[in-house]
Amino acid sequence: MARDRRMVEDFIFRDDINQTKATMPLSLIVLPKEELRYYIDPEEVDKIVASARKNGILEPLLVRPIPGSDKHEVVAGAKRYRASQILELAEVPVVIRSLSDEDALEIALIENFARSALTDLEETDGVVRLLAVKLKIVPPEVPPLLHHIQNQERGRTAANNVIGNDVIAIVQEVLTSLGNIKLDSFISNRLPLLNLPSDILEVLRQGKLETSKAKVIARVQDESIRKELLDDASAYNLSLSEIKRKIKEIEQQSQPETPSLKNQADETFRRLKKSNVWDDPKKKAKVEKLLAQLKALVEDDNPK
């Protein structure tokens, strides 16, 4: 979903009239209440700190004024902001733009997509949030709407339940702006992440597990076993193959033990004793022959 970096900068800084380049006291800058990224690796921030210690913060933060306040909110540059806090910088370079919530979210998404900074779940949540804002609906309404559009495009929608072209155009515009995302691909590969068990989602949002590993662990239905797997995968950084092997071992342990051939023979004999085959001489002879053969097999299977 990444876009070319030059395209992103053109998008962010395309409107020179409504933006100002300046330095700003760090105390007047705050992070948004709801960030795109659930977890930022401290090592990523440490790298920026090490660089900024020598050269300062070279790339400006994109910020927007908060109405009714002297504060400004970070739109792009959250890691640089955190690094500046660690270094206790008095001022940082900024680009100030007056942006709506909708525009701020879109720019933040595009900027993060270009840097490949978001996890699959963060990208999915971000796209859903942006679509919700653009369509003026709540995020939980977005997935069923996308499924409806997909069914409509495939001719599976009743004539009296058609979604308007204006709504479809907004969806396509958003998906295109975020790296030419394909609707079918987003529905099949990304939306299912939102339906993962809550314990899986929590670990993903904490940045403790990769999506591929989470999907495999999510197949485990037993909550206690799944939690144990999650804890082990996070604590010991288990590989995908190690996780699959552990799940296979668990499945094998949970399967009922196959009765031995002797036990199966005993059970068969008990059932025959209760039947009426002994009343018929012909049937009795056949059964006795079969039992003799079965006895021989059991003795071969259980040598003394």
C-alpha positions in Angstrom: 0.0 0.0 0.0 3.0 2.3 0.0 3.2 5.4 -2.1 6.2 7.1 -3.6 7.8 9.5 -1.1 7.8 12.4 -3.5 4.1 12.0 -4.2 3.4 12.1 -0.5 5.4 15.2 0.1 3.6 16.9 -2.9 0.3 15.9 -1.3 1.2 17.1 2.2 2.8 20.4 1.1 0.9 21.1 -2.1 -1.0 24.1 -0.7 1.6 26.7 0.2 -1.0 29.5 0.8 -2.5 27.7 3.8 0.7 26.6 5.5 3.5 28.2 7.4 7.1 27.0 8.0 8.4 28.0 11.4 9.9 26.8 14.7 7.6 26.2 17.6 8.0 25.5 21.3 7.6 21.8 22.0 5.4 22.6 24.9 2.8 23.9 22.4 2.6 20.7 20.5 0.5 17.6 21.5 -0.2 14.2 19.9 -3.7 13.5 18.6 -6.1 11.8 21.0 -6.4 8.9 18.6 -3.2 8.0 16.9 -2.9 5.7 13.8 -0.2 3.7 15.4 -1.0 1.6 18.5 2.6 0.9 19.3 5.9 2.5 18.3 9.0 0.5 18.7 11.3 2.4 21.2 14.3 1.4 19.0 12.8 3.5 16.1 12.6 6.5 18.4 16.2 5.8 19.7 17.6 6.0 16.2 16.0 9.4 15.7 17.3 10.5 19.1 20.8 9.5 18.2 20.6 11.4 14.9 19.0 14.5 16.4 21.6 14.6 19.2 24.1 15.5 16.5 22.1 17.3 13.9 18.8 18.4 15.5 15.4 17.6 14.1 16.0 18.2 10.4 12.6 17.2 9.0 9.8 19.4 10.2 6.7 18.1 12.0 3.4 18.7 10.2 1.0 20.2 12.8 -2.4 21.9 12.7 -3.9 24.5 15.0 -6.3 23.2 17.7 -9.4 25.5 17.6 -9.8 27.6 20.8 -6.3 26.8 22.0 -2.7 27.9 21.6 -1.7 24.3 21.1 -1.0 22.5 17.9 -1.6 18.8 17.1 0.8 16.5 15.3 -0.4 15.3 12.0 2.8 13.7 10.7 6.0 13.2 12.7 5.0 11.5 15.9 8.3 9.7 16.3 10.2 12.9 15.8 8.0 14.5 18.4 8.8 11.7 20.9 12.5 12.0 20.2 12.3 15.8 20.8 10.7 15.1 24.2 13.4 12.7 25.1 16.1 15.3 24.2 14.1 18.0 26.0 14.3 20.3 23.0 12.8 23.7 23.6 11.7 24.2 20.0 11.3 22.1 16.8 10.8 22.9 13.1 7.2 22.7 12.0 5.0 23.1 9.0 1.6 24.6 10.2 -1.5 23.8 8.1 -5.1 24.4 8.9 -6.7 21.0 8.4 -10.0 19.4 9.1 -10.2 16.1 10.9 -10.8 14.4 7.6 -7.8 16.0 5.9 -5.5 15.4 8.9 -6.4 11.7 9.0 -5.9 11.3 5.3 -2.5 13.0 5.3 -1.4 10.9 8.3 -2.5 7.7 6.6 -0.7 8.5 3.3 2.4 9.6 5.2 2.6 6.4 7.2 1.8 4.2 4.2 4.7 5.8 2.3 7.1 5.0 5.2 5.6 1.5 5.5 5.3 2.4 9.2 1.9 0.8 9.9 1.1 -2.8 10.7 -1.6 -4.6 8.7 -4.1 -4.0 11.5 -3.2 -0.4 11.9 -3.6 0.1 8.1 -7.0 -1.6 8.2 -8.2 0.4 11.1 -6.9 3.6 9.5 -8.7 2.9 6.2 -11.9 2.1 7.9 -11.7 5.3 10.0 -11.1 7.4 7.0 -14.0 5.9 5.1 -16.2 6.4 8.1 -15.3 10.1 8.2 -15.7 10.6 4.5 -19.0 8.8 4.4 -20.3 10.3 7.6 -21.0 7.0 9.2 -19.5 5.1 12.2 -16.5 2.7 11.7 -18.5 -0.5 12.4 -20.8 0.3 9.5 -17.9 0.4 7.0 -17.2 -3.4 6.6 -20.8 -4.4 5.8 -21.0 -1.4 3.4 -17.8 -2.6 1.5 -19.2 -6.1 1.3 -22.5 -4.7 -0.1 -20.6 -2.8 -2.7 -18.6 -5.9 -3.7 -21.8 -7.9 -4.0 -23.4 -5.1 -6.0 -20.5 -5.0 -8.5 -20.8 -8.8 -8.9 -24.6 -8.5 -9.6 -25.7 -10.1 -6.4 -27.8 -7.2 -5.0 -31.5 -6.8 -5.3 -32.7 -3.8 -7.4 -34.3 -2.2 -4.4 -31.2 -2.4 -2.3 -28.6 -0.6 -4.5 -25.9 1.7 -3.1 -25.6 5.0 -4.9 -22.8 5.9 -7.3 -21.8 8.8 -5.1 -21.0 6.5 -2.2 -19.1 4.1 -4.4 -17.1 7.0 -5.9 -16.0 8.2 -2.4 -14.9 4.7 -1.5 -12.9 4.3 -4.7 -11.3 7.7 -4.3 -10.2 6.9 -0.7 -8.8 3.5 -1.7 -7.0 5.0 -4.7 -5.5 7.9 -2.7 -4.0 5.4 -0.2 -1.9 3.6 -2.7 -4.4 2.2 -5.2 -5.9 -0.3 -2.9 -8.1 -2.9 -4.6 -11.6 -3.3 -3.0 -11.6 -7.1 -3.4 -8.1 -7.4 -1.9 -8.9 -5.2 1.0 -12.1 -7.1 1.8 -10.5 -10.6 1.6 -7.1 -9.8 3.1 -7.6 -7.0 5.6 -11.2 -6.8 6.9 -11.0 -10.3 8.4 -8.3 -8.9 10.8 -11.1 -6.9 12.6 -12.9 -10.2 13.4 -10.0 -11.8 15.2 -10.6 -12.8 18.9 -10.2 -9.8 21.2 -7.1 -11.3 22.9 -5.4 -11.6 19.5 -6.3 -8.0 18.6 -4.9 -6.7 21.9 -1.5 -8.4 21.3 -1.4 -7.1 17.7 -2.2 -3.6 18.8 0.6 -3.8 21.4 3.1 -4.6 18.6 4.0 -7.9 20.2 3.1 -10.2 17.3 3.2 -10.3 13.5 -0.1 -10.6 11.6 0.8 -14.0 10.0 1.5 -15.5 13.4 -1.7 -14.0 14.9 -3.9 -15.5 12.1 -2.5 -19.0 12.8 -3.0 -18.7 16.6 -6.5 -17.4 16.1 -7.5 -20.8 14.7 -7.1 -22.3 18.2 -10.6 -22.3 19.7 -9.7 -23.1 23.3 -9.2 -19.7 25.0 -6.8 -20.9 27.6 -4.6 -22.8 25.1 -4.7 -19.8 22.8 -3.6 -17.5 25.6 -0.7 -19.8 26.4 0.3 -19.8 22.8 0.1 -16.0 22.6 2.2 -15.6 25.7 4.8 -18.0 24.4 4.9 -16.5 21.0 5.4 -13.0 22.4 7.8 -13.9 25.2 10.1 -16.2 23.1 9.6 -14.6 19.7 8.5 -18.0 18.3 8.8 -18.4 14.5 5.7 -19.2 12.4 6.9 -22.8 11.9 7.4 -23.2 15.7 3.9 -21.9 16.4 2.4 -24.3 13.8 4.3 -27.2 15.3 3.0 -26.4 18.8 -0.5 -26.2 17.5 -0.1 -29.6 15.8 1.2 -31.1 19.1 -1.8 -29.6 21.0 -4.3 -31.1 18.4 -2.7 -34.5 18.6 -2.8 -34.5 22.4 -6.5 -33.5 22.4 -7.5 -36.2 20.0 -9.1 -39.3 21.7 -6.8 -42.3 21.9 -7.5 -44.9 19.3 -8.7 -48.2 21.0 -6.2 -51.1 20.6 -7.1 -54.0 18.3 -7.6 -56.2 21.3 -10.1 -53.8 22.9 -11.9 -53.5 19.5 -12.1 -57.3 19.3 -13.4 -57.6 22.9 -16.1 -55.0 22.1 -17.1 -56.9 18.9 -17.4 -60.2 20.8 -19.6 -58.6 23.5 -21.9 -57.3 20.9 -22.1 -60.6 19.2 -22.9 -62.4 22.4 -26.0 -60.2 22.8 -27.2 -60.8 19.2 -29.2 -63.7 17.9 -26.6 -65.1 15.5 -26.0 -68.1 17.8 -29.5 -69.3 17.2 -28.8 -69.9 13.5 -26.2 -72.8 12.9 -25.0 -71.3 9.6 -24.5 -67.8 11.1 -22.9 -69.3 14.2 -20.3 -71.2 12.0 -19.5 -68.0 10.1 -19.1 -66.0 13.2 -16.9 -68.6 14.9 -14.7 -68.6 11.8 -14.5 -64.8 11.8 -13.7 -64.7 15.6 -10.9 -67.2 15.1 -9.4 -65.0 12.4 -9.8 -61.9 14.6 -8.1 -63.8 17.5 -5.2 -64.6 15.3 -4.9 -60.9 14.3 -5.0 -59.8 17.9 -2.3 -62.3 18.9 -0.1 -61.0 16.0 -0.7 -57.4 17.2 0.1 -58.2 20.8 3.0 -60.8 20.7 3.9 -62.3 24.0 
